Amino acid sequence: NIESGTRMNLIVWSHNKAWRRAHPTRLRREFYAKEDGPPDEVCLSYTHDRDYLAYRKPPKGRAGGRNRPWCPPEGKEYENFPDSDASM
């Protein structure tokens, strides 16, 4: 049994373009449910959420950076989803 110490986590990211192109959830939007409403601000992701800039400023050093958010897919947005140009 572990009785003392410090917990540490390691996150490893990788890319497999062939898998991403072939994965069914990338090809078929019907897997995604329509969003019920605006996001919980704690869960917003600059990398993934298309409406991030409607709720928060870009992370430091990313104001002019390249960003290609994808979530939610077109047609799965909540009612009154901000336009892609929305910003604080």
URMO-V961178 format. One record per residue. SS is DSSP state (~ for helix, > for strand, _ for the rest). OMEGA is omega in degrees with one decimal (* if undefined). D_CENTER is the distance of its C-alpha to the mean C-alpha in whole Angstrom. Layout:
ss,omega,d_center
SS,OMEGA,D_CENTER
SS,OMEGA,D_CENTER
This chain:
ss,omega,d_center
_,176.8,38
_,-177.7,36
_,178.2,37
_,178.5,36
_,-180.0,33
_,178.7,30
_,176.0,27
_,179.1,24
_,175.9,21
_,178.2,20
_,180.0,17
_,178.1,17
_,175.6,15
_,179.4,16
_,173.6,16
_,-173.8,18
~,179.1,18
~,178.7,21
~,-178.9,19
~,179.1,16
~,-174.3,18
~,-175.1,20
_,-174.7,18
~,-178.9,18
~,175.3,15
~,-176.0,14
~,-172.1,17
_,-177.3,18
~,-179.3,15
~,175.9,18
~,-178.1,16
_,175.7,13
_,175.2,15
_,-179.5,15
_,-178.3,13
_,-176.6,16
_,-179.9,15
_,-177.7,13
_,169.1,11
_,-174.3,12
~,177.9,12
~,-174.6,12
~,-177.7,9
_,179.1,7
_,177.3,5
_,-177.5,6
_,-171.4,5
_,-170.8,2
>,179.6,4
_,-178.3,7
_,-177.4,9
~,-174.5,9
~,174.7,12
~,-175.6,14
~,-176.9,13
_,174.1,13
_,177.8,15
_,176.3,13
_,-179.7,14
_,179.1,17
_,-177.6,18
_,-176.3,15
_,179.2,17
_,-175.8,18
_,178.9,16
_,-179.6,14
_,179.6,11
_,-179.8,9
_,-174.7,6
_,-170.9,7
>,-3.9,6
_,175.3,8
_,178.2,11
_,-179.9,14
_,-179.2,16
_,-178.3,14
_,174.0,13
_,-179.9,15
_,-178.5,18
_,176.5,19
_,-179.0,15
_,177.7,15
_,-177.6,16
_,-179.0,14
_,-176.6,17
_,174.4,16
_,-176.6,16
_,*,18
